[in-house]
Structure formats: C-alpha cells, structure tokens
Amino acid sequence: MARGKLRGKVVLFSETQRDVTKAESNPKLNRYTDAQLADLAKAPAPAELPEIDLKNLKIPEQPEERVAFLFEHSIPGVDESV
C-alpha cells in the first residue's frame, strides 16, 4: 500500500459551486438595441400634484411624520436634511 501520494495536492470533496456551461450560455450583460435605447430616453409624463386644502390642512406633530408629510404633499420650503 502506497502512502503519502496526496501531500502537496489539492483534493476536492464536493462538486463545484458554479456550473460553467450555464454561465457561458447566459451572459449577465446584454446590449440594448437602438429602439430600446430610444424608448429608455423618452421622458415620462409629469405627475399631477394633488390639490391641497390649506384651510383644513392637518400637519402631524411628530417631526419625522411632519417631514414625511411635507415631502409627500410637495410643500415648498422643506429641507431633506431635517
């Protein structure tokens, strides 16, 4: 019986984690066609702002809720850093 034949060798006990045949057949990147690029370049329709009834406007008491409310309703003068 021969001994010591695996010294200095790399021994794999399980299958590889990556299937090379699938990786080569399914690229992770693909190129856009001219039509796809033109479609991506189109600007979306502008969103309509909701009507705000200033007489019945109820602003939340909590600072975090208040900032979220003001952002949601697009009220000018709101700073993101607050």
C-alpha positions as CSV (number, residue, x, y, z in Angstrom):
1,M,0.0,0.0,0.0
2,A,1.4,3.3,-1.1
3,R,1.3,6.2,1.3
4,G,1.8,10.0,1.0
5,K,0.5,10.5,-2.6
6,L,-1.7,13.4,-1.6
7,R,0.9,15.5,0.1
8,G,1.0,19.0,-1.5
9,K,-2.0,18.2,-3.7
10,V,-5.5,19.9,-3.7
11,V,-8.3,17.5,-3.0
12,L,-11.9,18.4,-3.9
13,F,-14.6,16.6,-1.9
14,S,-17.7,18.2,-3.4
15,E,-18.9,19.4,-6.8
16,T,-18.1,22.9,-8.0
17,Q,-20.4,25.7,-6.9
18,R,-20.7,27.2,-10.4
19,D,-21.9,25.4,-13.5
20,V,-19.6,26.7,-16.2
21,T,-21.8,25.6,-19.1
22,K,-24.8,27.7,-17.7
23,A,-22.6,30.7,-17.1
24,E,-21.3,30.7,-20.6
25,S,-24.8,30.3,-22.2
26,N,-26.5,33.0,-20.1
27,P,-24.5,36.3,-20.2
28,K,-25.0,38.7,-17.3
29,L,-24.8,41.7,-19.5
30,N,-26.6,42.4,-22.8
31,R,-26.6,45.3,-25.3
32,Y,-29.6,47.5,-25.9
33,T,-30.8,47.9,-29.4
34,D,-31.3,51.4,-30.9
35,A,-35.1,51.0,-30.4
36,Q,-34.6,50.0,-26.7
37,L,-32.3,53.0,-26.1
38,A,-34.8,55.4,-27.8
39,D,-37.5,54.0,-25.6
40,L,-35.4,54.5,-22.4
41,A,-34.6,58.1,-23.5
42,K,-38.3,59.1,-23.5
43,A,-39.3,61.2,-20.5
44,P,-42.3,60.0,-18.5
45,A,-45.4,62.1,-18.4
46,P,-45.3,64.6,-15.5
47,A,-47.2,63.6,-12.4
48,E,-50.1,65.8,-11.4
49,L,-49.8,67.4,-7.9
50,P,-52.7,66.8,-5.6
51,E,-55.0,69.7,-4.6
52,I,-54.2,70.9,-1.1
53,D,-57.0,72.4,1.0
54,L,-55.0,74.9,3.2
55,K,-57.9,75.7,5.4
56,N,-58.3,72.0,6.5
57,L,-54.6,71.1,6.4
58,K,-53.5,69.0,9.5
59,I,-49.8,68.7,9.9
60,P,-48.5,65.8,12.1
61,E,-47.0,66.7,15.5
62,Q,-44.0,64.3,15.3
63,P,-41.0,65.8,13.5
64,E,-40.3,62.6,11.4
65,E,-44.0,62.3,10.4
66,R,-44.2,66.1,9.7
67,V,-41.2,65.9,7.3
68,A,-42.6,62.9,5.5
69,F,-46.0,64.6,5.2
70,L,-44.5,67.8,3.8
71,F,-42.4,65.8,1.2
72,E,-45.4,63.7,0.2
73,H,-47.5,66.9,-0.4
74,S,-44.7,68.7,-2.2
75,I,-44.9,71.8,0.1
76,P,-42.1,74.2,-0.7
77,G,-39.5,75.1,1.9
78,V,-38.9,71.6,3.2
79,D,-35.2,70.7,3.5
80,E,-34.2,67.0,3.2
81,S,-31.5,67.4,5.9
82,V,-34.1,67.9,8.7
